[in-house]
């Protein structure tokens, strides 16, 4: 819990947002809710930072404060990780990461299900093609010039082909990936097994 004046100043940081209270009583009530829902001023700032378009309702404010106050698998509250998230792969020096195989498998399945598969190509190659399409603005997001520059450096032929509406040379993408993807300090090779890709 934080003091009312600090909470009020944080709530007023959202002034001008659609839905911001028109009366001082409304501001004070939202500050009171914020003060009761958080552990510290940094937690309160994280809650307020989560709202960038519309001013939250009391229920939304409480829910976000509760969600950010929950401890992640590393044992630290989510708001303490900041924007970059848990940087130690859910582990700390005194509490190492313990793999939950079922949860990890579900997570990877969800990631793989999102990427459109190209018949006969490895998932990593399909992911690289999809990333290039996203970066070029061929999906729901606008083009990202910084990411396009990275893609042109790693996969120049693929970027040119996708811009022209052609299928890229998947073998070149696979070769480029073999140069940059590392696992445990070793370059990953994409071997073929029995004439089929592994």
KELUMGU-627713 format. One record per residue (C-alpha): y, x negated, z; residue number from 1. Coordinates in steps of 0.25 Angstrom, whole numbers. Layout:
N
      Y      X      Z    n
      Y      X      Z  NUM
...
//
This chain:
198
      Y      X      Z    n
      0      0      0    1
     14     -5     -3    2
     28     -1      2    3
     35     11     -4    4
     47      3    -10    5
     38     -6    -18    6
     30      5    -23    7
     43     12    -27    8
     48      0    -35    9
     35     -1    -42   10
     35     14    -46   11
     49     13    -51   12
     44      2    -60   13
     39     13    -68   14
     52     20    -69   15
     54     25    -84   16
     39     28    -86   17
     36     42    -90   18
     32     50    -78   19
     41     42    -68   20
     45     51    -57   21
     59     57    -59   22
     62     57    -44   23
     62     47    -33   24
     52     55    -25   25
     42     53    -36   26
     44     38    -37   27
     43     38    -22   28
     30     46    -22   29
     24     37    -33   30
     28     25    -25   31
     21     30    -13   32
      8     33    -21   33
      9     19    -26   34
     11     13    -13   35
     -1     20     -7   36
    -10     17    -18   37
     -9      2    -19   38
    -12    -10    -11   39
      0    -20    -14   40
     12    -21    -22   41
      4    -29    -33   42
     -6    -17    -34   43
      6     -7    -35   44
     12    -16    -46   45
     -1    -16    -54   46
     -2     -1    -52   47
     12      2    -58   48
      9     -8    -69   49
     -3      0    -73   50
      7     11    -78   51
     15      7    -90   52
     18     20    -97   53
     19     32    -89   54
     22     33    -74   55
      9     36    -66   56
      5     49    -59   57
      2     47    -44   58
    -13     48    -47   59
    -12     38    -58   60
     -5     28    -49   61
    -15     30    -38   62
    -27     28    -48   63
    -21     16    -54   64
    -18     10    -40   65
    -33     13    -36   66
    -39      7    -48   67
    -31     -5    -47   68
    -34     -7    -33   69
    -49     -6    -35   70
    -56    -20    -34   71
    -62    -25    -47   72
    -76    -32    -47   73
    -69    -45    -42   74
    -65    -39    -29   75
    -50    -39    -32   76
    -41    -26    -34   77
    -39    -24    -49   78
    -24    -24    -48   79
    -25    -39    -43   80
    -31    -43    -56   81
    -18    -39    -64   82
    -18    -37    -79   83
    -28    -48    -82   84
    -39    -41    -74   85
    -50    -49    -66   86
    -49    -63    -71   87
    -61    -68    -64   88
    -72    -59    -71   89
    -73    -51    -59   90
    -75    -62    -49   91
    -68    -71    -39   92
    -71    -84    -33   93
    -77    -78    -21   94
    -83    -66    -28   95
    -90    -69    -42   96
    -93    -59    -53   97
   -106    -52    -51   98
   -110    -46    -65   99
   -113    -31    -65  100
   -122    -31    -77  101
   -122    -16    -79  102
   -106    -15    -79  103
   -105    -28    -87  104
   -114    -22    -98  105
   -107     -9    -98  106
    -93    -16   -100  107
    -98    -24   -111  108
   -105    -12   -118  109
    -91     -5   -117  110
    -84    -17   -123  111
    -95    -18   -134  112
    -94     -3   -137  113
    -79     -3   -140  114
    -81    -14   -151  115
    -84     -8   -165  116
    -97    -15   -169  117
    -98    -21   -183  118
   -112    -20   -189  119
   -119    -34   -188  120
   -108    -41   -180  121
   -108    -46   -166  122
   -100    -38   -155  123
    -91    -50   -153  124
    -87    -50   -168  125
    -85    -35   -168  126
    -76    -37   -156  127
    -68    -48   -163  128
    -66    -39   -175  129
    -62    -27   -166  130
    -52    -36   -159  131
    -46    -41   -172  132
    -44    -26   -176  133
    -38    -23   -163  134
    -28    -35   -163  135
    -24    -31   -178  136
    -21    -17   -173  137
    -32    -10   -181  138
    -36     -3   -168  139
    -27      6   -158  140
    -19     -6   -154  141
     -7    -12   -162  142
     -9    -26   -168  143
     -8    -38   -158  144
     -2    -50   -165  145
     -6    -60   -154  146
    -21    -56   -155  147
    -20    -55   -170  148
    -16    -70   -170  149
    -28    -73   -161  150
    -37    -65   -170  151
    -31    -72   -183  152
    -34    -86   -176  153
    -49    -82   -172  154
    -53    -73   -184  155
    -43    -75   -195  156
    -52    -70   -206  157
    -56    -57   -198  158
    -41    -54   -195  159
    -38    -55   -210  160
    -50    -46   -214  161
    -48    -36   -204  162
    -33    -35   -208  163
    -37    -33   -222  164
    -47    -22   -218  165
    -60    -30   -221  166
    -71    -34   -212  167
    -70    -48   -206  168
    -80    -59   -208  169
    -88    -57   -195  170
    -95    -70   -196  171
    -81    -77   -195  172
    -78    -69   -183  173
    -91    -73   -176  174
    -88    -88   -179  175
    -74    -87   -173  176
    -80    -80   -161  177
    -91    -90   -159  178
    -79   -101   -158  179
    -71    -93   -147  180
    -81    -85   -139  181
    -86    -94   -127  182
    -96    -90   -117  183
    -99    -99   -105  184
    -91   -111   -112  185
   -100   -110   -125  186
    -97   -104   -138  187
   -104    -92   -141  188
   -113    -92   -154  189
   -117    -79   -161  190
   -131    -82   -165  191
   -140    -74   -174  192
   -153    -70   -169  193
   -164    -67   -180  194
   -154    -65   -191  195
   -146    -55   -182  196
   -134    -58   -174  197
   -136    -60   -159  198
//
